[in-house]
Amino acid sequence: MRIVRLIAACVVLTNVIHAQEVQRPTGSVLVFRNANVFDGTQRLSGVTVLVEGGMIQKMGSGLSFPASAEVIDAQGKTLIPGLIDSHTHLGERLVREFLQDALAFGVTTELEMGGSAASLTMRKEGCAGCADFLTAGTVITAPGGHPTEMPASPMPTLSPTADVQAFVDQRIAEGSDYIKIIDEHQFPTFSPQQIEAIVIAAHRRNKLAIAHVGSQKEAVESLEAGVDGIAHVFADSAPDPTFARLVSDHHAFVITTLTVFESLSAGSRTRWWEQESGLNARLTPSMKTMLGIRLPASPSIHLNYAEQTVSMLNKAGVPLLAGTDSPVPGIAHGVSLHRELELLVQSGLSASEALTAATYTPARQFGLHDRGRIAVGLRADLVLIDGDPTTDIQSLHNIVGIWKLGVRQTPSIRR
């Protein structure tokens, strides 16, 4: 199973390179001098980073560089990899705008966990001034299953008598970079045997299979069916003491989405962004509107259960990927990933571990070996922070500049 996942990750990377090929700058040299660097797993002090042709070419102290180079004095600042939000949706109408919003807050890559015709088209055409993204395309769900209840375009569903491999192959032909399976029992859903059949079909095409779950029972069921990762921790019950071992034994990863549970939990109705004046001042009216939308609190959702699960998984060494489920009510692209990292720290992760969950870990799990770290030979997708987010995660809000492939970004944010 581990070999299958490694092959699938390599295929995902190949698809990204093919679909998102861009013109890299040539000739110009960009230098970050004397920066503190969080390289994706650890903090390095007093490092100079040289970028040329959109890639990181040199790192170290005392580096020489041409007089024509653009030099940024990074003394007292921290250079981090571009952030990766591992659970988003782009919808039909605002794909470009959402990706611009993400980039404005240092999110240079999103992993869409259920797309539309519009996002699949954008995936093929590219989007200047936007975050990069991969997509699950059309999720795989049973007739009447989630999210068929939502007011959106009709979507294909997988009936019990359908050819599973043909259905999966159709999703891949449409542009799915990985396969997303819906396992949520409050709607019609799949049997464990059907989930296993979908996983086998995805792996046969070297694609990762990720399961959307809404409860601890569903998480266990999907893991035992062989999925590579779980989208959402659960918030319906306290984690069973054996759950972390189950995830670890199956070599699976978990996308956290604590922001979802904060938004829906009766005990967590705070308008967190208003408490941070520097951040609040940078939010557009449209972002504030999105953040301010509230669904009725669910009595079955408890943020503390989700946080307990995250803490247990982290202690067990399970790969945790930071994701937001943007743009569900109360959550906005880009800025809510900052909140997700704060909630990970609140759950017991160190600030550095939280940053790793939004950089190195998702890149590794999804085979994006050209990003997620600051290292020689990788893309210069970089965010410069005034302060040290490895000790104070809230300093992540103090963005000085954002670069994609070494080009400084000034994204147009919808007002």
N, C-alpha and C positions, 0 to 999 in steps of 0.2 A: 504494500500500500504506500509506503514512504517513497519507493522508486517511482510509482505512478504520479505522485504529487510533484516530485522533482521534475519529471518530464512535462507535466502540465504547466508548471510554473515557467519553464523555458519557452513553451509554446506561447504563453500569454505575453512574455517579453518580446518575442518575435513579432507578434501581432501589433504590439504597441509601437515598435520601431517602424513597422510598415505603415501603420495608419496615421501616425502623428509625426512623420518626417517633416522637419522644418528647415529653413535656411539658417544655418548657423553663422554668426558673425566671423569674419576672417580678418586677420591683421591687427585688430585692436587688442590691447592687453588691459585687463582689469586687475587691480591689486588691492586686497584688504590687508592693511598693515597692522601688525601687533594686536590681533584680535584674540579674544577668548573664543574657542571653537568647541561647540558640542557636535561631535562627528556622527552622531546617531546612537552611540552607546556610552560615550565618555566625554568628559570635559578636558580640553587641552588649553594651556595658558600661553599667551604671548606668541601666537602663531601668525605668520604671514601666508596668505593664500593667493596664488597667482592663477588667473583665469585667462584663457585664450581660445578662440574658436568655439566658445560656448562650453568648454570643458575645463575642469580643474587640472592644471598642468603641473603645479608645484605646490608644496606645503613645507613650511619649516621656519627657521629663524635665520636672519641675515641673508635672505634671498636677494639676488640682484635682479633688476628688471629695467627695461628700456625707459629712457627719459620721457618718451611719448605716452607711457602708460597712464591710465586713469587710476589715481591712488586715493583710496578711502582710508582715512585714519580711524581705525576701529578700537583705539585705546579705550578701555572701560566698557566696551560693548561685546556682545556675544553673537557669533555667526552660527546659525543652525541650518540644517537641510530644510528645503521646502517641505511644508507639512502635507500629510496625506490623510484625508478623511475617508475612512474605509466603509462608510455606509451613507449614501445620499441617494436622492431621486431628483431628476431634472424636469419631469413633466413634459407637457406638450408646448406651452406658450413662452416660457421664460428660460429656455435652456441657456442661451448666451448670457443673459443677465445674471442667472444664478452662478455660472462659472466665473463671471467677472466679480461678483460679490465674494466668492471664495478666494480668488487671487488677491483681492484687496486686503485680506486678513492673513496672508502668508500661506494659504493652502494652494500649493502648485499642482496637486494631483487629487482627484476624487475617484472613488470606486463606487459606481452607481449600482445599487442592488435592486434593480427593476426599472427598466427604461420604457421608452415609447418610440414610435416611428420618428419623432422629431429628434430625440437624442441619438438614435441609431444613424440618422442622416448626418447630424453634427459630428458624430464619431468618425464618419468617413471623410467629411469635408474639412474638418479642422475648425479652429476658432481662435483667431488672433486676439491677444489681450485677455485670454481666459486661462483658467486652470486646465491642465490635461485631464482626461478621464478615460476610464475603462467602464464597460457596462455588462450587466447580466442580460441585457435585452429583455425580452418578454419572460417573466417568471413562469415557472411550471407549477400549475395548481390544478386541483380537481374541479369538475363541473360544480359551480356554486361555491367554490372555495374562495378564500381571501386572495386577491383584492377585487373579485368580480362584483362585490357589493358597492364599490365606489363608482361615482358618476364619471366615467371615462369612456374612452373608445372600447368597443367590444374586443375581447381578447380570446385567443384560442385556449382551450383547456384540454387536459389529458384524461380521457375516459378510461375506465377499467379494461376495456377491450381493445384500446388503441395500441398501435405498434410503438413501444417506448423509444426504441432506437431511432425510428423515423421522426418522431416528435422532437427528440433532442437534436437530431441532425438539422431539422428545420430551423430551430432556434440559432444554431451555430451558423447556418447559411445566412440568416438575417443579420448576423454581426455580434452575437453574444460572445464575450471574451471568457466567460465562465458561466456555470449553470446555477440558478437560484431556485430552490425547491421550497414550496410553502407547506409547512406542517403545523397547522393551527386548528385545534379540535373544536373550537366554538363554531366553525364552519365545516361543511363537507371537506374531507381531506383524504390523504392517502393512507393505506395500510403500511406497516413496516416493510412488508415484502415489496410493495410498489416503490417505496422510497429507495430501497436497495437496488431495484431494477433501474431506476433513474440514475443513481450513482454509478452503477456499472456502465450504463450507456454513456455517461459523461466521461468516465475514465477511459473508455474504449476510444474516445476521440481526444484523449489527453487534455481534458478540461477539468478544472476544479469544480466540485459540487458543494454549494453552501446552502444550509437550511435556515429558513426563517422559522423561529419558534416563539411561542408566547407563554410557555410554562416550563417548569422543571421536567414534568413528565414528557413533554414533546422534545425537550433537549436530549434527554436520555434516549428516547426512541430513535431520534435522528442519528445520534452518535453511534448507536448500536447497528444502524443501517449502513454505516460506513462513510458518512459525509466528511468532507475535509475541514469544514468550519461551521460554526454556529453564528447566525446573525441575531444579535441581542442576547445578553444574559437574561435571566428571568427575574421577575419581581413578585411572583405569586406566592412564594413560600421560602422559608429559610433553606439554604443549601444543605442537602444531605451530606454527611461527612465523607461519603465515598464518591461524591460527584467529581471533585477535582482529579482524583485518581482515574476515573473513567475517561475524562477528557484527555489526560496525559497518556493513558494506555492506548488510546486511539490516535495519538499524534495529531490531534485536531487543534485548531485555533478558535478563539472566541472574539467576536466584535462586540464591544461593550455597550454602546448607546445608553449610557447613564442619563444623558440629557432627556431622553424620551420619558424615562421613569420619573425624573424630577418634574417634568411638565405635567404628567398625569397623576402624580402622587398627591393625596389630600394634604400631606404634611409638608409639602415643598412648593408653595405657591409664590415664592419670592420673585420679585422682578430684579434678578441678580445684576443685570447690566446697568441698572440705575444707581447701584451702589459703588460703581467704579467710574468716577467722573471722566478720567482720561479716555476710557473706552466708550462711554456713553456719548461723548462729544464727537466721536468718529462715525457713529451709526447714522445711516441715512433714514429718512422718514419711512421708507418702505421696509427696511430692516426692523425698525422699531414696531411697525405695525405687525409684522410677522412674529416677532418675539412676544408681542402683547396678546396675541390670540390665545385663548384658553378654552379647551374642552372641559366639560364637567369632570371633576376629579373621580378617579375610579377607586372604589373601596377595595378592589382586589389587587391593586398595585401598590407596593411598598418599596420606596427607594432604599430603605435600610437593608432589605433582603438582597437587592441587586448589588449594593456595596459590599455586603458580606460575601457574596459569591465572587466578586472581583478580587477581594482580599484573599480568599481561599485559593483561587486560581493562580494568582500572582505568586503566592508562597509555594505553590506546587510547580512553578516554572512553566505553566501553560502560556503559550504565546497570546498576548492580549493586543488587540488592534482597536485604536480609538476611532469611533464612528458616531455620527449624530442622528442619522435618519432625516436630515434636512430634506424638504421643508415642512415637516409635520407641524401642527400648531404649537407655537411657543419656541420654535427652533428655526434658525436662519443659516443659510450657507455661509461658511467662513468663520464668522464670529462665534458660532455655537461650538466649533471645535475647541476654541479656547476654553469655553466652559466645561466641555467634556474632560479636558486635561485637569482642570481644577477639581472636578468630581472624582477623577482617578486618584489624585493626591488625597482627597478627603477619604477615599476608600483604603488608604494605607500605602499606596505606591509613593516612592520618592519622586521629586520633580523630574529627575533625570529618567526614571523608569516611565513616567507619563509621556515625556518627550519621545522616548524610544517607541512607545506604542503608536505614535503618530509620524514616525519616520522609518527607522530601520526595520521594525518588525513587519509592518504591512508590505514594505518593499520586498522583504525576504519571502514572506508567505505567498505573495502573488508573483514572484519571479521577476520583479522590477529591479534587476541588478544594476541598472544605470542611474539609480536615484535612491533617496532615503538615507544617504550618508554623505559626509564631506570627506572625500578621498581622491587621490590622484587617479585620473582616468574616468571619473564620473561626471555627469551633467552638473553644470553650475546653476542648479536650482537652489537658491540661497535666500535666507531672511536674516537681516541684521537687526538685533534687538539692543535697545539702550537698557542695560542692566544684565542680570544673570538669571535666566529662567531655570537653570539647573538647581538653583537654591530657592528661588521665589517664582513659582509658576505664573503668578499674576503679572510679572514683568514682561511676559510674552506679549502683552497688549502694547508695549512701547516699541512699535515697529519703526525703524529708521528707513529701511528700504527693502525691496523685494526684487529678485532677479530670476529670470528663467533663461536657461542656456546663456548665462552671462549678460543678458540684456535687462536693464532696469525697467521695471513695469510700472506704468501709471494707468491702471485699468479705469475705464469709464464705469462708474457705479450708477445704477438707476436711482433716481431721486424719488 
